[in-house]
């Protein structure tokens, strides 16, 4: 992704476009297949911005989010999902004896974007 739609105040997050995955299943797969260093770079870039991101998004109506706001929402969702291995001090981005991610099936709301798309 080279042209990333983000609100202007968050344009510096564009280098992390590969984390812009609107569907939970895709974000989960990205996390468990990324190495810890890549995940940490994303986490370290997002952490100091999260208060501003949440303040910005909290001031908007869910139904009226534009494409840039939706992209920012998805990045914030990805950040929250990658926080586990970083904050809990895991040695990798997944638990060693976890159920194989390839066999997980995301159903219902989790299989859609927050806006109902698949």
DOMIMI-450749 format. One record per atom (N, C-alpha, C): atom name; y, z, x; residue in three letters. Coordinates in pm, 1 decimal. Atoms other than C-alpha are relative to their C-alpha. Layout:
N
+----+----------+----------+----------+-----+
: at :       yy :       zz :       xx :  aa :
+----+----------+----------+----------+-----+
: CA :        Y :        Z :        X : ALA :
...
+----+----------+----------+----------+-----+
END
This chain:
118
+----+----------+----------+----------+-----+
: at :       yy :       zz :       xx :  aa :
+----+----------+----------+----------+-----+
:  N :   -115.8 :      0.0 :     84.8 : UNK :
: CA :      0.0 :      0.0 :      0.0 : UNK :
:  C :    123.2 :      0.0 :     90.2 : UNK :
:  N :   -119.2 :      4.0 :    -82.0 : UNK :
: CA :    323.6 :   -105.4 :    166.2 : UNK :
:  C :    124.1 :     32.0 :    -81.1 : UNK :
:  N :   -112.3 :    -29.3 :     88.2 : UNK :
: CA :    568.8 :    -95.3 :   -122.7 : UNK :
:  C :    -40.4 :    111.0 :    -95.6 : UNK :
:  N :     38.8 :   -115.4 :     79.7 : UNK :
: CA :    530.6 :    251.7 :   -265.5 : UNK :
:  C :    118.3 :     43.2 :    -84.8 : UNK :
:  N :   -104.3 :    -46.3 :     91.5 : UNK :
: CA :    731.0 :    350.5 :   -571.9 : UNK :
:  C :      0.3 :    152.3 :     -1.2 : UNK :
:  N :    -20.9 :   -143.9 :      1.5 : UNK :
: CA :    852.3 :    704.5 :   -511.5 : UNK :
:  C :    146.3 :     25.5 :    -33.9 : UNK :
:  N :   -140.9 :    -32.1 :     18.7 : UNK :
: CA :   1170.3 :    876.4 :   -624.1 : UNK :
:  C :     69.1 :      0.9 :    137.0 : UNK :
:  N :    -68.4 :     11.0 :   -129.9 : UNK :
: CA :   1431.1 :    820.7 :   -349.1 : UNK :
:  C :     -4.1 :    127.0 :     84.8 : UNK :
:  N :      0.0 :   -126.1 :    -74.7 : UNK :
: CA :   1436.3 :   1189.3 :   -251.3 : UNK :
:  C :   -133.6 :     27.7 :     69.1 : UNK :
:  N :    132.6 :    -21.7 :    -55.8 : UNK :
: CA :   1066.0 :   1163.3 :   -164.4 : UNK :
:  C :    -53.5 :   -123.0 :     72.7 : UNK :
:  N :     40.2 :    124.1 :    -67.7 : UNK :
: CA :   1060.9 :    825.5 :     11.0 : UNK :
:  C :    -70.9 :     26.2 :    132.9 : UNK :
:  N :     64.5 :    -31.7 :   -127.5 : UNK :
: CA :    953.7 :    996.8 :    335.0 : UNK :
:  C :   -150.5 :     23.6 :    -15.0 : UNK :
:  N :    143.6 :    -20.4 :     23.0 : UNK :
: CA :    610.9 :   1055.4 :    174.4 : UNK :
:  C :    -76.1 :   -132.0 :    -12.5 : UNK :
:  N :     62.9 :    131.8 :     13.6 : UNK :
: CA :    542.4 :    679.4 :    152.7 : UNK :
:  C :   -111.1 :    -26.9 :    102.5 : UNK :
:  N :    110.6 :     24.7 :    -93.6 : UNK :
: CA :    327.4 :    679.9 :    471.0 : UNK :
:  C :   -135.4 :     54.4 :    -47.9 : UNK :
:  N :    123.9 :    -57.0 :     52.0 : UNK :
: CA :     69.6 :    873.9 :    269.6 : UNK :
:  C :    -47.4 :    -71.7 :   -125.4 : UNK :
:  N :     34.0 :     80.9 :    117.3 : UNK :
: CA :     24.6 :    594.7 :     15.8 : UNK :
:  C :   -149.8 :     -8.2 :    -24.6 : UNK :
:  N :    144.8 :      8.8 :     20.9 : UNK :
: CA :   -350.6 :    590.8 :     74.7 : UNK :
:  C :    -54.8 :    119.1 :    -78.5 : UNK :
:  N :     39.5 :   -114.1 :     83.1 : UNK :
: CA :   -363.8 :    927.1 :   -106.7 : UNK :
:  C :     44.6 :    -17.4 :   -145.0 : UNK :
:  N :    -46.9 :     25.4 :    137.2 : UNK :
: CA :   -205.9 :    775.7 :   -420.2 : UNK :
:  C :   -116.1 :    -59.0 :    -79.4 : UNK :
:  N :    120.5 :     36.5 :     75.2 : UNK :
: CA :   -521.5 :    768.8 :   -629.5 : UNK :
:  C :      6.9 :     71.6 :   -134.9 : UNK :
:  N :    -25.7 :    -64.0 :    129.2 : UNK :
: CA :   -455.1 :    832.6 :   -999.9 : UNK :
:  C :   -121.7 :     65.0 :    -66.3 : UNK :
:  N :    120.9 :    -51.6 :     65.3 : UNK :
: CA :   -817.8 :    912.0 :  -1092.5 : UNK :
:  C :    -61.2 :    110.9 :     86.8 : UNK :
:  N :     54.8 :   -115.8 :    -70.7 : UNK :
: CA :   -968.7 :   1250.4 :   -998.4 : UNK :
:  C :   -120.2 :    -37.3 :     86.3 : UNK :
:  N :    119.5 :     41.3 :    -74.7 : UNK :
: CA :  -1297.8 :   1090.1 :   -889.0 : UNK :
:  C :     39.7 :    -62.7 :    133.7 : UNK :
:  N :    -43.0 :     68.3 :   -121.3 : UNK :
: CA :  -1116.0 :    871.2 :   -635.9 : UNK :
:  C :     65.8 :     95.9 :     98.8 : UNK :
:  N :    -60.5 :   -100.0 :    -88.4 : UNK :
: CA :   -911.2 :   1162.3 :   -499.3 : UNK :
:  C :   -107.3 :     87.3 :     62.9 : UNK :
:  N :    108.9 :    -82.0 :    -53.7 : UNK :
: CA :  -1228.0 :   1368.3 :   -460.8 : UNK :
:  C :    -73.1 :    -76.0 :    111.3 : UNK :
:  N :     70.1 :     80.7 :   -101.7 : UNK :
: CA :  -1403.3 :   1086.9 :   -273.6 : UNK :
:  C :     85.0 :    -17.4 :    124.5 : UNK :
:  N :    -90.1 :     13.5 :   -115.0 : UNK :
: CA :  -1099.8 :   1035.2 :    -51.0 : UNK :
:  C :     -2.8 :    127.7 :     82.5 : UNK :
:  N :      0.8 :   -127.4 :    -73.5 : UNK :
: CA :  -1098.7 :   1405.1 :     38.3 : UNK :
:  C :   -128.6 :     18.9 :     77.4 : UNK :
:  N :    126.2 :    -30.5 :    -67.7 : UNK :
: CA :  -1466.7 :   1436.5 :    118.3 : UNK :
:  C :    -38.0 :   -103.2 :    105.8 : UNK :
:  N :     31.9 :    101.9 :   -101.1 : UNK :
: CA :  -1478.7 :   1113.0 :    319.6 : UNK :
:  C :    105.0 :     -8.5 :    110.5 : UNK :
:  N :   -102.7 :     -1.8 :   -104.5 : UNK :
: CA :  -1162.2 :   1180.8 :    521.5 : UNK :
:  C :    -34.0 :    107.6 :    102.0 : UNK :
:  N :     22.6 :   -104.6 :   -100.0 : UNK :
: CA :  -1179.4 :   1367.9 :    846.9 : UNK :
:  C :    106.1 :    109.0 :    -16.7 : UNK :
:  N :    -86.8 :   -116.0 :     17.3 : UNK :
: CA :  -1015.1 :   1707.6 :    871.5 : UNK :
:  C :    139.5 :    -24.4 :     57.9 : UNK :
:  N :   -130.6 :     27.7 :    -61.2 : UNK :
: CA :   -735.0 :   1583.0 :   1100.6 : UNK :
:  C :     87.3 :    -84.1 :    -93.8 : UNK :
:  N :    -74.1 :     84.5 :     95.0 : UNK :
: CA :   -631.8 :   1314.1 :    848.8 : UNK :
:  C :     45.5 :     82.6 :   -119.3 : UNK :
:  N :    -31.6 :    -85.9 :    113.5 : UNK :
: CA :   -644.4 :   1564.5 :    566.4 : UNK :
:  C :    111.0 :     97.6 :     36.5 : UNK :
:  N :   -102.9 :    -94.7 :    -44.2 : UNK :
: CA :   -437.9 :   1813.2 :    765.9 : UNK :
:  C :    135.9 :    -67.6 :     13.9 : UNK :
:  N :   -128.1 :     71.0 :    -10.7 : UNK :
: CA :   -168.3 :   1551.5 :    840.7 : UNK :
:  C :     64.8 :    -15.5 :   -138.0 : UNK :
:  N :    -50.9 :     13.0 :    136.6 : UNK :
: CA :   -133.7 :   1484.5 :    469.2 : UNK :
:  C :     46.9 :    135.8 :    -52.6 : UNK :
:  N :    -32.3 :   -134.8 :     45.2 : UNK :
: CA :   -136.4 :   1856.2 :    386.5 : UNK :
:  C :    129.4 :     49.1 :     65.4 : UNK :
:  N :   -117.2 :    -48.5 :    -73.2 : UNK :
: CA :    121.1 :   1937.6 :    657.0 : UNK :
:  C :    128.3 :    -72.5 :    -40.8 : UNK :
:  N :   -117.2 :     74.6 :     46.3 : UNK :
: CA :    355.3 :   1664.6 :    532.4 : UNK :
:  C :     40.5 :     43.5 :   -140.3 : UNK :
:  N :    -28.2 :    -34.3 :    139.6 : UNK :
: CA :    326.5 :   1770.9 :    168.0 : UNK :
:  C :     41.8 :    145.9 :    -19.4 : UNK :
:  N :    -24.0 :   -143.2 :     23.5 : UNK :
: CA :    334.1 :   2150.4 :    199.0 : UNK :
:  C :    148.5 :     36.5 :     -3.8 : UNK :
:  N :   -141.2 :    -40.9 :      6.4 : UNK :
: CA :    702.7 :   2188.6 :    287.1 : UNK :
:  C :     78.7 :    -69.9 :   -110.4 : UNK :
:  N :    -68.8 :     75.3 :    105.2 : UNK :
: CA :    795.8 :   1941.2 :     11.8 : UNK :
:  C :    -42.6 :     41.6 :   -141.0 : UNK :
:  N :     57.8 :    -27.1 :    131.6 : UNK :
: CA :    587.0 :   2087.5 :   -271.1 : UNK :
:  C :     94.9 :     74.7 :    -94.3 : UNK :
:  N :    -92.8 :    -69.8 :     89.1 : UNK :
: CA :    852.2 :   2324.6 :   -404.1 : UNK :
:  C :     99.4 :    -99.5 :    -60.4 : UNK :
:  N :    -93.4 :    101.8 :     49.8 : UNK :
: CA :   1097.6 :   2033.6 :   -432.6 : UNK :
:  C :    -70.5 :    -96.5 :    -95.3 : UNK :
:  N :     77.0 :     90.5 :     86.6 : UNK :
: CA :    826.6 :   1808.8 :   -582.4 : UNK :
:  C :    -19.2 :     64.1 :   -137.1 : UNK :
:  N :     25.4 :    -68.0 :    127.8 : UNK :
: CA :    738.3 :   2065.1 :   -848.5 : UNK :
:  C :    128.7 :     20.8 :    -79.4 : UNK :
:  N :   -129.0 :    -15.6 :     68.2 : UNK :
: CA :   1102.7 :   2137.8 :   -928.0 : UNK :
:  C :     42.7 :   -133.0 :    -61.6 : UNK :
:  N :    -36.2 :    133.0 :     48.9 : UNK :
: CA :   1167.6 :   1764.9 :   -962.6 : UNK :
:  C :    -83.5 :    -39.4 :   -121.8 : UNK :
:  N :     87.5 :     40.9 :    110.6 : UNK :
: CA :    865.4 :   1699.0 :  -1184.7 : UNK :
:  C :     14.1 :     90.5 :   -121.3 : UNK :
:  N :    -16.7 :    -92.0 :    112.7 : UNK :
: CA :    919.6 :   2009.4 :  -1397.3 : UNK :
:  C :    123.2 :    -33.6 :    -83.6 : UNK :
:  N :   -119.9 :     36.6 :     73.2 : UNK :
: CA :   1255.9 :   1867.4 :  -1498.1 : UNK :
:  C :    -13.8 :   -128.0 :    -81.3 : UNK :
:  N :     22.2 :    125.8 :     70.0 : UNK :
: CA :   1099.2 :   1559.2 :  -1655.2 : UNK :
:  C :   -105.5 :     14.5 :   -109.4 : UNK :
:  N :     96.6 :      0.1 :    109.1 : UNK :
: CA :    913.4 :   1494.8 :  -1976.7 : UNK :
:  C :   -122.0 :    -82.8 :     40.6 : UNK :
:  N :    125.6 :     68.2 :    -34.1 : UNK :
: CA :    548.0 :   1396.7 :  -1925.9 : UNK :
:  C :     -4.8 :   -141.2 :    -57.0 : UNK :
:  N :      8.3 :    129.1 :     68.6 : UNK :
: CA :    576.4 :   1111.9 :  -2174.5 : UNK :
:  C :     96.2 :   -104.4 :     55.9 : UNK :
:  N :   -101.5 :     94.7 :    -46.6 : UNK :
: CA :    875.6 :    956.2 :  -2002.1 : UNK :
:  C :      0.6 :    -19.3 :    151.5 : UNK :
:  N :      4.4 :     20.3 :   -145.4 : UNK :
: CA :    769.6 :    965.1 :  -1636.9 : UNK :
:  C :     -4.9 :   -148.9 :     31.5 : UNK :
:  N :      4.9 :    139.8 :    -41.0 : UNK :
: CA :    844.1 :    632.4 :  -1472.8 : UNK :
:  C :   -101.8 :    -15.7 :    113.0 : UNK :
:  N :    102.5 :     28.6 :   -101.1 : UNK :
: CA :    624.5 :    467.0 :  -1208.6 : UNK :
:  C :     18.8 :     84.7 :    125.6 : UNK :
:  N :    -26.1 :    -79.8 :   -120.9 : UNK :
: CA :    791.9 :    648.3 :   -917.9 : UNK :
:  C :    -37.2 :    146.2 :    -22.3 : UNK :
:  N :     33.9 :   -139.2 :     31.3 : UNK :
: CA :    755.9 :    986.4 :  -1088.5 : UNK :
:  C :   -151.7 :     18.5 :    -10.4 : UNK :
:  N :    146.2 :     -7.4 :     11.2 : UNK :
: CA :    391.2 :    914.8 :  -1167.1 : UNK :
:  C :    -65.2 :     -1.5 :    137.6 : UNK :
:  N :     52.3 :      5.3 :   -136.7 : UNK :
: CA :    325.8 :    826.1 :   -804.1 : UNK :
:  C :     16.4 :    135.7 :     67.5 : UNK :
:  N :    -24.6 :   -132.2 :    -57.4 : UNK :
: CA :    482.2 :   1154.9 :   -696.8 : UNK :
:  C :    -95.8 :    102.9 :    -60.5 : UNK :
:  N :     95.0 :    -90.1 :     65.8 : UNK :
: CA :    268.2 :   1340.4 :   -953.9 : UNK :
:  C :   -140.1 :    -14.9 :     60.6 : UNK :
:  N :    132.5 :     25.2 :    -56.7 : UNK :
: CA :    -46.0 :   1177.2 :   -812.4 : UNK :
:  C :     -8.5 :     55.3 :    142.8 : UNK :
:  N :     -0.7 :    -57.6 :   -134.9 : UNK :
: CA :     51.7 :   1273.5 :   -455.5 : UNK :
:  C :    -10.0 :    151.8 :     -5.7 : UNK :
:  N :      8.0 :   -145.6 :     15.3 : UNK :
: CA :    105.2 :   1632.3 :   -570.7 : UNK :
:  C :   -140.7 :     42.5 :    -40.5 : UNK :
:  N :    138.2 :    -30.1 :     39.3 : UNK :
: CA :   -237.9 :   1627.6 :   -736.3 : UNK :
:  C :    -92.7 :     -9.6 :    120.5 : UNK :
:  N :     83.4 :     16.3 :   -119.6 : UNK :
: CA :   -396.0 :   1498.6 :   -415.7 : UNK :
:  C :     21.6 :    116.3 :     95.4 : UNK :
:  N :    -28.2 :   -114.6 :    -87.5 : UNK :
: CA :   -222.1 :   1771.5 :   -217.0 : UNK :
:  C :    -75.8 :    123.8 :    -46.5 : UNK :
:  N :     68.1 :   -118.8 :     51.4 : UNK :
: CA :   -361.6 :   2040.3 :   -444.5 : UNK :
:  C :   -150.8 :     -7.6 :     23.4 : UNK :
:  N :    143.6 :     15.4 :    -20.6 : UNK :
: CA :   -709.8 :   1896.4 :   -405.1 : UNK :
:  C :    -39.4 :      8.7 :    147.5 : UNK :
:  N :     34.5 :    -10.8 :   -142.8 : UNK :
: CA :   -695.9 :   1875.7 :    -23.7 : UNK :
:  C :     31.4 :    137.9 :     56.0 : UNK :
:  N :    -37.4 :   -132.1 :    -51.3 : UNK :
: CA :   -560.1 :   2227.7 :      6.5 : UNK :
:  C :   -121.1 :     89.2 :     26.6 : UNK :
:  N :    116.5 :    -88.1 :    -16.2 : UNK :
: CA :   -905.9 :   2385.7 :    -22.4 : UNK :
:  C :    -55.0 :      1.0 :    143.2 : UNK :
:  N :     55.3 :     -6.4 :   -135.3 : UNK :
: CA :  -1052.4 :   2279.5 :    313.4 : UNK :
:  C :    100.1 :     51.9 :    102.8 : UNK :
:  N :   -100.4 :    -45.6 :    -96.0 : UNK :
: CA :   -724.3 :   2350.5 :    493.0 : UNK :
:  C :     23.4 :    149.8 :    -12.9 : UNK :
:  N :    -36.0 :   -140.4 :     19.8 : UNK :
: CA :   -634.3 :   2685.6 :    340.8 : UNK :
:  C :   -118.4 :     94.7 :     12.7 : UNK :
:  N :    117.6 :    -85.9 :    -11.2 : UNK :
: CA :   -990.1 :   2816.3 :    338.0 : UNK :
:  C :    -66.7 :     -9.7 :    136.7 : UNK :
:  N :     49.4 :      8.3 :   -137.3 : UNK :
: CA :  -1048.3 :   2718.0 :    701.0 : UNK :
:  C :   -134.6 :    -68.9 :     15.3 : UNK :
:  N :    126.9 :     71.3 :    -11.2 : UNK :
: CA :  -1338.0 :   2481.6 :    639.6 : UNK :
:  C :     -5.2 :    -77.6 :    130.9 : UNK :
:  N :     20.6 :     78.1 :   -122.5 : UNK :
: CA :  -1483.4 :   2297.6 :    939.7 : UNK :
:  C :     -2.0 :   -149.8 :    -28.6 : UNK :
:  N :     -6.3 :    140.3 :     41.3 : UNK :
: CA :  -1489.4 :   1970.7 :    742.0 : UNK :
:  C :     65.7 :     -4.1 :   -138.1 : UNK :
:  N :    -68.0 :     12.5 :    128.6 : UNK :
: CA :  -1343.6 :   1834.9 :    419.4 : UNK :
:  C :    -92.2 :     21.6 :   -120.0 : UNK :
:  N :     93.2 :    -31.9 :    108.0 : UNK :
: CA :  -1653.5 :   1920.4 :    218.1 : UNK :
:  C :    -88.4 :    114.5 :     46.4 : UNK :
:  N :     91.7 :   -108.5 :    -32.5 : UNK :
: CA :  -1896.1 :   2209.4 :    204.1 : UNK :
:  C :   -131.4 :    -62.0 :     47.0 : UNK :
:  N :    116.7 :     60.3 :    -64.6 : UNK :
: CA :  -2198.1 :   2138.5 :    423.1 : UNK :
:  C :   -117.1 :    -26.7 :    -94.2 : UNK :
:  N :    116.6 :     17.6 :     86.9 : UNK :
: CA :  -2464.9 :   2190.1 :    158.1 : UNK :
:  C :     40.4 :    -28.6 :   -145.2 : UNK :
:  N :    -48.7 :     32.7 :    134.7 : UNK :
: CA :  -2258.9 :   2066.4 :   -139.0 : UNK :
:  C :    -83.7 :   -111.5 :    -62.2 : UNK :
:  N :     64.0 :    107.9 :     74.1 : UNK :
: CA :  -2403.6 :   1841.5 :   -406.1 : UNK :
:  C :     59.4 :   -131.2 :     49.9 : UNK :
:  N :    -52.4 :    126.6 :    -54.2 : UNK :
: CA :  -2372.1 :   1481.8 :   -276.1 : UNK :
:  C :    107.5 :    -61.4 :    -90.0 : UNK :
:  N :   -111.3 :     51.6 :     79.5 : UNK :
: CA :  -2037.8 :   1342.5 :   -387.3 : UNK :
:  C :    -33.5 :   -133.4 :    -65.6 : UNK :
:  N :     38.0 :    130.2 :     56.2 : UNK :
: CA :  -2198.6 :   1001.4 :   -447.6 : UNK :
:  C :    -71.4 :     15.3 :   -134.1 : UNK :
:  N :     74.5 :    -22.5 :    123.5 : UNK :
: CA :  -2400.9 :   1155.7 :   -729.5 : UNK :
:  C :     84.2 :     65.2 :   -109.1 : UNK :
:  N :    -87.3 :    -60.2 :    100.4 : UNK :
: CA :  -2107.8 :   1321.2 :   -905.9 : UNK :
:  C :     46.1 :   -105.1 :    -98.9 : UNK :
:  N :    -50.8 :     88.2 :    103.3 : UNK :
: CA :  -2008.3 :   1165.4 :  -1232.7 : UNK :
:  C :    113.2 :     72.1 :    -71.4 : UNK :
:  N :   -116.3 :    -58.2 :     64.6 : UNK :
: CA :  -1661.8 :   1235.9 :  -1364.9 : UNK :
:  C :      7.8 :    -56.3 :   -141.4 : UNK :
:  N :      3.9 :     40.7 :    139.8 : UNK :
: CA :  -1653.5 :   1226.3 :  -1742.6 : UNK :
:  C :    131.6 :     27.2 :    -70.0 : UNK :
:  N :   -108.6 :    -27.8 :     92.4 : UNK :
: CA :  -1400.3 :   1221.1 :  -2020.0 : UNK :
:  C :    136.4 :    -12.0 :     67.5 : UNK :
:  N :   -137.0 :      1.9 :    -48.4 : UNK :
: CA :  -1046.6 :   1309.5 :  -1916.3 : UNK :
:  C :      5.7 :    -19.4 :    151.1 : UNK :
:  N :     -1.1 :     12.5 :   -145.0 : UNK :
: CA :  -1134.2 :   1333.3 :  -1546.1 : UNK :
:  C :    -23.4 :   -142.5 :     47.2 : UNK :
:  N :     29.3 :    138.1 :    -38.8 : UNK :
: CA :  -1247.0 :    970.4 :  -1542.3 : UNK :
:  C :    117.5 :    -92.5 :    -28.3 : UNK :
:  N :   -117.8 :     79.7 :     32.8 : UNK :
: CA :   -903.3 :    853.5 :  -1654.8 : UNK :
:  C :    117.5 :     44.2 :     84.1 : UNK :
:  N :   -125.2 :    -44.7 :    -59.2 : UNK :
: CA :   -559.6 :    858.1 :  -1505.8 : UNK :
:  C :     63.1 :     97.2 :    -98.5 : UNK :
:  N :    -66.0 :    -92.3 :     93.7 : UNK :
: CA :   -330.6 :   1121.3 :  -1655.0 : UNK :
:  C :     64.2 :    -71.6 :   -118.4 : UNK :
:  N :    -63.4 :     76.5 :    106.7 : UNK :
: CA :   -194.7 :    841.0 :  -1872.1 : UNK :
:  C :    -99.4 :    -74.1 :    -84.7 : UNK :
:  N :    102.1 :     57.7 :     85.7 : UNK :
: CA :   -526.7 :    740.6 :  -2026.2 : UNK :
:  C :    -63.6 :   -126.8 :     52.4 : UNK :
:  N :     60.0 :    121.1 :    -57.0 : UNK :
: CA :   -603.5 :    438.8 :  -1805.4 : UNK :
:  C :   -130.3 :     36.0 :     70.9 : UNK :
:  N :    122.6 :    -19.8 :    -78.9 : UNK :
: CA :   -941.7 :    394.6 :  -1638.3 : UNK :
:  C :     11.4 :    -73.0 :    130.5 : UNK :
+----+----------+----------+----------+-----+
END
